[in-house]
Amino acid sequence: MARRARCSRAARASASSGLTEVQRYRYIAIEGPIGSGKTSLARRLAASLGTDLLLEQPAENPFLARFYQDMARYALPTQLFFLFQRARQLEPLAQPDMFGRATVADFLLDKDPLFARITLSGDELALYQRIYEALKVRAPVPDLVIYLQAAPQVLIERVRRRAADFERGIGEEYLALLAEGYARFFYHYAAAPVLIVNSENLNFVERDADFDLLVARMRAMKSRREYFNLG
């Protein structure tokens, strides 16, 4: 607790100027497995920075609830719906307006195939990959990606706690596969600077000190890959 208090005081002292410096990022993408907290962080960061907010809309996917009940049958339509949805949402960012507002998003199009590789195979995966490659070329590259990590058991607990209707069928094995897929994906990802955050002991919504610490780390980034872990 003492360490957290010392860190939070230092972070809070520079929070105001830190937000100004963080505003150099025109497009920030927050990523992580289901239950990592990416949407909650995106909302708070966008509100603090005064940016536009771009969120995935899983409730709009008519196949999602059925997918969690029967993955083999509904994997392809579920994945293609999300792919087209995400690509459409990102279209305005492909031609940035110098005088427009910056954007914080809770998704990165580049991660889309990791879901497909878990649930698709054979001809379906090949079809998905061809469509993805055609859409990917129009997707903008973020100025910063924040990758939220958490152990599978933490993700499972968080998903159960929020109890969204369309997530009721999510299994523990699927969440574990997603966490592993994200770790593999970001091990190789090099298209944009990445801040890798262990979110297990952080609550960016209910604890201002945690949010201030994150902003301070964003402000202090000097290399293309850095880590933030509060033990």
N, C-alpha and C positions, 0 to 999 in steps of 0.2 A: 504493500500500500504506500509506503514511504517513497518507493521508487516512482510509482505512478503519480503521486502528488508532486514530486520534484519535476518530473517530465511535463506534467500538465501545466504547471505554473510557467515553465519556460515556453511552452507552446502557446499558452494563452497570451503571454506578453507580446508575442509577435504575430498573433492571429490576424489582426487588422491589416498590417502591412503584408502578411503572408497571402491573404486572399487576393490582394492587388497583384502580387507577383504570379500567383497561380492563374490569374486571368490571361496570361500569355498563351495558355492552352485554348485553342479555339474549338477543338473537338476532343472530348474526353470520353472514352468508352470504359465502362465498368463491367467486368466479367467474373464468372465463377459458376460452380455447379448450382443446381437447384438447392435453395436453402442457405446459400452463402451470404445473403444479405445485399446483393447487388442493387436490387430495385430500391430498397430503403436508403442505401447510401447515395444512389443517383438522385433521388428526390431531395435529400438534404443538401447535397453538394450544389445542385442546380439552383436551389433556393438561396444558398449562401453567396454564390457567385453571380446570381442574376442572369443565368443563361436559360436558353430553351431546354426543355426536357423531352427526351425521346425514349419511350418505353416499349418493350415487347408487349404484345396483347394476347397472351395465351388463351384467355377466355373467349376470344373470337374464333379460335380454331375448332371447327365442328367435329373434328376427329379425335381430339386430345383425350377426352374421358374414355372413349372406346379403346384408344391406343393403350392406355394403362391397364385395361382389362384383357386385351388380346393384341399384344405387340406385333406378332408375326403378320396378322391380317391388316392392321391399320398403320403400320410403320411408314410405308411409302406416302400415302396421302397426307399423313400428319406432317412428315418431314418436308414435303413439297409445299404444303400450305405455309409453314413457317418460313421456308426459304423465300418464297415470293413475297410474303408479308414484310420480312426484314429488308429485302432488296428495295421494295417500294418505299419503305419508310426512309431509307438512306438516300434516295434519289436527290432530294433538295440539297444534300451536303456535298454532292459530287461537283457542284459549281458554287463554291462558297462566295458569299457576299462580304466584301471587306468591311462594309458598314453595318452588316447584320449582326445579330446576337450570336454568341458562342453556343455550343450545344454539349450537353451531357447525356449520354445514352447508357442504357443498361444491357447492351448487347453489342457484339462484334460479329460481323458477317463471316469473317474468316474461321470462326469456331464452328460454324454450322455443320461441316462434314464430320466432326467428331461424333455427333449424335447419329448421323447416318451410318457410320462405320460400326456402331454398336448394334443397330437394329436392322440394317439392310445387308443383303448379300447378292452375289450373282448379277443377273440382269437388272434387278431393281437398283442395286448400288451403282452399276454402270450408267443407267439412265439418269439417276440423281446427279452423278458426278458431271455428266455432260451439261446438264442444266445449270448446275452450280458454276462451272467454269465460264459459261456464257454470261452469267449475272455478275460474277465477281469482278470483272474488269471495270465495271461502273461504280464499284464501291469505294468510297473515300478511305484514306488511311488516317487513323486518329493521331493527334499530337501526343497523346498519352493514353496508355491502357492501365487500368488498375485491376489486377487479378486477385480476387479474394479466395483464399484457401481455407478449408476446414476439414477435419477428419470426417469420414462417412457417418460415424455415430452421432456427431454434432449436427450434420446436415439432416439426418433422419429425425432427430429430436425437434429441430426447428420446423421442418415440414409438417410433422404431426401437430405441433403446437398451433400453427396458423390455420390448419384444417380447411384449406380451400377445396371447394367441391371437386374441381377437375383434378386435384392432386391426391384424392383419397386412395386411388389404386396404385400409387407409386410404391414399388417394393424396395427393400433394403439392398438387394443385390444390384438393382438398376442404379441406385444412387452411388453405390461403391464403384461400379463401372464408370459412371460419369466422372467421379472425382479422379479416378485413375486416368481417364481420357483427357481431362483438362490438364492434369500435371504433365502428361506426355506432350500435349499440344503446346503448352507454354514453354516447355523445355526447348523446343525448336523455334518458337515464334521470334522473329527478328524484324518485322515490318515497322514497328513503332516502339518507342521507349515503354518499358513495363515496370510498374511498381508492384511487386508481389507482396501481398499482405496476408499474414496469418490472422484470420478474423475470429478465431475461437475465443479469445479473451477480450474482444473489443465489441463495444455496442455503440455504433455511430449515431443511433437515433435517440437513445435515452441518456447517454453520457456525453455531455459537451466536451469534457476533457479528452475523450477518445477521438472525437471528431477534430478537435484542435491539433492533436498530435499528428493525425493523418495529413491535415493541411500543411503542417510544418514540414513533414517529410516530402510532400509534393513540391513545396517551395524550394527545398534544399537539394532536389535531384540534380546530379551532375553527370551521371552516366546513363546509358540506355537500359540498364537492368539493375534495379536496386530492391532491397528487401526491408520489410517492416514487420517485426515480430515482437509483441509485448508479452513476455512470459508470465 
